[in-house]
Amino acid sequence: MTETSKSAKSYEGFTEEERAAMKERAQELKAGAKRRGSTAKAGKEDGESEVLTKIAELPEPDRALAERIHAIVKESAPGLEPKTWYGMPAYARDGKVVCFFQGSGKFKTRYSTLGFNDPAALDEGEMWPVAYALTELTPEVEARISELVKKAAG
C-alpha cells in the first residue's frame, strides 16, 4: 500500500453528508436572523413551510415516515414550533430543538431515527434513550411516539 492510499483511507474528517448538513445549518441560522423581526406566528408559518419542503425532498420510505412523524408531533404537541435543523425536520420550544427526524438517507444509515435533545423532558432515572430507530410506523409505534413527544414537550 502506498503512503498516499494509506493516508487517504485513514482520514477521519467530515463526510460529504456532514459538510452538507453544516452548510444547511448555516443557511438556517442566516434565515432565522432575517426573521427575528417578524411576528411569532409568521415565524411558525415559515418554519412549517420549510419543514414541509424538506419532507417533500426526502426519498421514500423516509418521506412517508417524516410525513407521519410531522402529523403526530403537530397533533401531540401543537405548542412545538416546526423548523429545520441541519436540514432535518425538527420541532422546538422557545427556539430550542426538542425533537427531530433524521431520514436514513441523510447520513446513509440503515434506518431513520426520531431523536430528542436536552430540552426534551424525557428523564427517567440515571439513563434513558434519546434516539429511536424507525423502520415502520405501526399503530403501536405511533402511539409510543405520541407519548414520547407529549412528554418531551413538557
C-alpha positions in Angstrom: 0.0 0.0 0.0 1.4 3.4 -0.9 1.7 6.2 1.5 -1.0 8.2 -0.4 -3.6 5.5 -0.3 -2.8 4.7 3.3 -3.3 8.3 4.4 -6.5 8.7 2.2 -8.1 5.7 4.0 -7.1 6.9 7.5 -8.5 10.4 7.2 -11.4 10.7 9.6 -12.7 14.2 8.8 -16.2 15.2 8.0 -18.1 13.2 5.3 -19.7 14.9 2.4 -23.1 14.5 4.1 -21.8 16.0 7.3 -20.4 19.0 5.4 -23.7 19.4 3.6 -25.6 19.3 6.9 -23.3 22.0 8.4 -23.9 24.2 5.3 -27.7 23.8 5.7 -27.4 24.7 9.4 -25.5 27.9 8.5 -28.2 28.8 6.0 -30.9 28.1 8.6 -29.2 30.5 11.1 -29.0 33.2 8.4 -32.6 32.8 7.6 -33.5 32.9 11.3 -31.7 36.1 11.8 -33.7 37.7 9.0 -36.9 36.5 10.5 -36.2 37.7 14.0 -38.1 40.9 13.3 -41.2 39.1 12.2 -44.1 38.0 14.4 -44.1 34.7 16.2 -47.0 33.5 14.0 -45.1 34.4 10.8 -42.0 32.6 12.1 -44.1 29.4 12.9 -45.7 29.5 9.5 -42.2 29.9 7.8 -40.9 27.0 9.9 -43.9 24.9 8.9 -43.3 25.7 5.2 -39.6 24.9 5.5 -40.3 21.6 7.2 -42.9 20.5 4.6 -40.4 21.4 1.8 -37.7 19.3 3.4 -40.1 16.4 3.9 -41.2 16.6 0.3 -37.5 16.4 -0.8 -36.9 13.1 1.1 -36.8 9.9 -0.9 -39.1 7.1 0.0 -39.5 5.4 2.5 -38.1 8.4 4.6 -40.7 10.8 3.2 -43.6 8.6 4.4 -42.1 8.3 7.8 -41.4 12.0 8.1 -44.9 13.0 6.9 -46.4 10.8 9.6 -44.0 11.9 12.3 -44.8 15.5 11.4 -48.6 14.8 11.8 -48.0 13.0 15.1 -45.9 15.9 16.5 -48.4 18.5 15.4 -51.3 16.6 17.0 -49.5 15.5 20.2 -47.6 18.8 20.9 -49.2 21.7 19.0 -47.1 24.1 21.0 -43.8 22.9 19.5 -42.6 25.1 16.6 -41.7 23.3 13.3 -38.3 24.3 12.0 -35.4 22.8 10.1 -32.3 21.8 11.9 -29.2 20.7 10.0 -31.6 20.3 7.1 -33.9 17.9 9.0 -37.5 18.4 10.2 -37.4 19.5 13.8 -39.7 20.8 16.5 -38.7 23.5 19.0 -39.8 25.1 22.2 -38.6 28.6 22.9 -36.2 28.3 19.9 -34.5 25.2 21.2 -35.0 21.9 19.3 -36.8 19.3 21.4 -37.1 16.6 18.8 -36.1 15.9 15.2 -36.5 13.4 12.4 -33.4 12.1 10.6 -34.1 10.1 7.4 -31.8 7.2 6.7 -30.6 8.9 3.5 -29.3 11.9 5.4 -26.1 10.2 6.5 -26.5 7.0 4.6 -27.6 5.0 7.6 -29.6 1.8 7.6 -32.6 3.2 9.4 -34.3 6.6 10.1 -34.3 8.0 13.6 -36.5 10.1 15.9 -34.2 12.0 18.2 -34.6 14.1 21.3 -32.3 16.9 22.5 -31.6 18.2 26.0 -34.8 20.4 26.3 -36.9 17.2 26.0 -38.3 16.2 29.3 -37.7 12.5 28.9 -35.6 12.0 32.1 -36.1 8.6 33.6 -33.6 7.8 36.4 -29.9 7.8 35.6 -30.2 6.7 32.0 -32.8 7.0 29.1 -32.8 6.8 25.3 -32.6 10.0 23.3 -32.9 8.5 19.8 -35.1 5.7 18.4 -34.6 3.7 15.2 -37.6 3.8 12.9 -38.2 1.2 10.2 -42.0 1.1 10.2 -44.8 3.1 11.8 -47.4 0.6 13.2 -50.3 1.9 15.3 -48.3 0.8 18.4 -45.2 2.7 17.3 -47.2 5.8 16.5 -48.9 5.6 20.0 -45.4 5.4 21.6 -44.1 8.3 19.5 -47.1 10.4 20.6 -46.5 9.6 24.3 -42.8 10.5 23.9 -43.5 13.7 22.1 -46.1 14.8 24.7 -43.6 14.1 27.5 -40.7 15.7 25.7 -42.8 18.9 25.0 -43.4 19.2 28.8 
